[in-house]
Amino acid sequence: MADRLPPLNALRAFEAAGRHLSFKKAAEELYVTPAAVSQQVKQLEDYLGTPLFRRLTRALELTVPGAAMLPKVSEGLDSFVAGLAAARRT
């Protein structure tokens, strides 16, 4: 694998925040604080060199790159879950 992957926790935080469009709801799902989710997303944004969300006063919006990335990250995490489930069955 030529490209290094970002930390899995950062991808999980991005995916949950993107699905909920809320750091608070993502934090509840992941059993962490909203600040931890924000920090993980910021780490991913720094890794990619582009913002993934617009942080508004009382809302969160995906940017164009964030919206493009969200379905693929969700698909990838779903694949991990399916792979783990298959391993448990064998």
Secondary structure, 3 states (H helix, E strand, C coil): CCCCCCCHHHHHHHHHHHHHCCHHHHHHHHCCCHHHHHHHHHHHHHHHCCCCEEECCCCEEECHHHHHHHHHHHHHHHHHHHHHHHHHHC
